[in-house]
Amino acid sequence: MVNRRTRKIVMLGVLASISVLLSLVNWPLFPSAPHLRFETADIPVLIAGFAFGPGAGLLVSFVMAVLMAAITGLDGVVGAMMHFLSTGSLVLVASLIYRRRHTLGGAIIGLIAGSIVHTVLMPLVNLGVIPIVYGFSREQIVAMLPILFAFNAAKSGLNSIITLVLYKRVSWLIKGFAAEQKESGILLNNR
């Protein structure tokens, strides 16, 4: 019989793999900023955070960010760090709230709060990192702040809505996974 830790690692690996695959399919949301590309890769990460807790969500986010940087070569370490901060901020806040209030209302509040943190944090991170790493002036980044806020709000909002719709539909798989563990006398203690 496979132990609890192995099952959890396998499930997190599957969610990270799905996230990487989803990140390869992306498109611009705003014609004026084609470099800001939307993808649904945050959804499996949010599902991991809801099902297994904030630490698991952050781990899946980290693995996905590193793999994406390795596969695409886009922006290397800086790109991986930015992707991790982006997805990590959303999943951390959302799953922390959902962990404390394990209801539909808690999920909605968590996703809204995570989206707000993500929307505010990422333009500020761009303001701090992009001028240093890529040589853009702060004025150029400040001029882009409205589109950065709009993009991050749309990205986190759309991913949150899709997660909310999908989580209940896939939770049977996660719950079945957890039920198998409970039947074998092992409880999930980090939910």
NORCORHU-V899615 format. One line per field, one symbol per residue. ss: DSSP state (2 for helix, 1 for strand, 0 for the rest). burial: I if it has 24 or more other C-alpha atoms within 12 Angstrom, else O. A space follows every 50 residues. Layout:
BEGIN
ss = ???
burial = ???
END
This chain:
BEGIN
ss = 00022222222222222222222000110022200011000222222222 22022222222222222222220002222222222222222222222222 00022222222222222222222222222222220002222222222222 22222222222222222222222222222222200000000
burial = OOOIOOOIOOIIIOIIIIIIIOIOOOOOOOOOOOOOIIIIIIIIIIIIII IIIIIIIIIIIIIIIIIIIOOOOOOOOIIIIIIIIIIIIIIIIIIIIIIO OOOOOOIIIIIIIIIIIIIIIIIIIIIOOIOOOOOOOOOOIOOIIOIIII IIIIIIIIIIIIIIOOIOOOOOOIOOIIOOOOOOOOOIOOI
END
